[in-house]
Amino acid sequence: MTAPTGPLKGFRIIDLTTVLFGPFGTQTLGDWGAEIIKVESLTGDTWRSSGQFRNRGMSGQFMAANRNKRSIALDLKHPDGAAVLRRLISTADALVSNVRPAGLARLGFSYETCKELNPKIIYAVATGFGQDGPWRARPAFDEIIQAASGFASAMGTDEEPAFVPSLIGDKICGMALTSAVTAALLHRERSGEGQMVEVPMLETLAAFNSIEMFGGLAFVPPIGPSGYKRMKARRPVKTKDGWLTMLPYSGDNWCAFFEAVGFPECIEEFQVRDPVLRARNIDKIYDRMHEMAPGRTTAEWESLLLRIDVPHTAFAKLDEVHEQPHLKAVGMFPELDHPTEGKIRQARPPARFSATPAGIHRFPPQLGQHTLEILREAGFAQDDIDRLVEAKAVGTA
């Protein structure tokens, strides 16, 4: 494949992450041009066998979060395996891990130890809970964080919470991890100073959720209830032959909408021009919309809404998203010929850089696919490599 050209080209990242939160973040760093060395146990990232696969260890879910990386398999409990990692750290710009910090320290890779190996290292830990809090040692998974952050309550109700049917916490926090590592690298480029970076899931998702969901709790003392009433009013609209999202947003949108559908009296009845008064009537407004929606087909609604410039879209089924007209036109889901997995479909990096384009320059790796290559680059002689393999301190594909 092509050589990396992204804005982070030239940076080397040691990736000690597994499953989704960490790998999604480091994949983006790789999409943006950084060299990612994925350090796995001899049995590999557990995400390798999650979901569907042609060959065990190369699931579609794993490949979706681990392109643009090279894989080296190390037994970090073996002294020789740990020695390999120490050598790699000395050459890296950043180390990213979602091993709990106490566990990483027991393996001999605390921030203090890594800083001795490489004083300018960016040492980024992706945790479930902030390490200065009482829950710092707890394990965390997406649903745990959705529950503790209030996300599940927002998705359902306080009386009957519901999970978002997506690993949304992992992915949001993965994006936060990418941003934090990039910011720390920028600071180091300006100052020469490395540092420890922590991105905790609970704090990240709680902050993310608070923006609109704090509601009246944004003031002290509270001036009203929590939550964002408008979000509860929004729901898919049933048309004569399907479903549609229609979302008049501004006062002008709502006026144009009610004029176009032949209900101009609703403009004054629901006071849609004033955003505060409109918010008070939002349930009634959406009820009226849902009453009239079955009178037109989805295509008829789309034609009308496009003409009056009201935000809208038909729904795409999960197995049709890659054929959605806009996404297809921009080449969002290219098909690639993987050397061992055959033809695969990936989402390309969505961010566009005019001077330093991001891209897919490495296929998702097999476990230990690049072990020998990385060891040679690190200066290990062939006799030493043979000894490491024989001792099972390292693994190869």
Secondary structure, DSSP 8 states (H G I E B T S, - for coil): -----STTTT-EEEEE--TTHHHHHHHHHHHTT-EEEEEE-TT--GGGGSS-BSSTT-BHHHHHT--S-EEEEE-TTSHHHHHHHHHHHHT-SEEEE-S-HHHHHHTT--HHHHHHH-TT-EEEEEESS-TTSTTTTS---HHHHHHHHTHHHHHS-SSS----SS-HHHHHHHHHHHHHHHHHHHHHHHH---EEEEEEHHHHHHHHHHHHHSGGGGSSS-SS-SS-HHHHH---EE-SSSEEEE---SHHHHHHHHHHTT-THHHHHTTTTSHHHHHHTHHHHHHHHHHHGGGS-HHHHHHHHHHTT--EEE---GGGGGG-HHHHHTT-S-EEEETTTEEEE--------SSS-----S----TTTTHHHHHHHTT--HHHHHHHHHTTSEE--
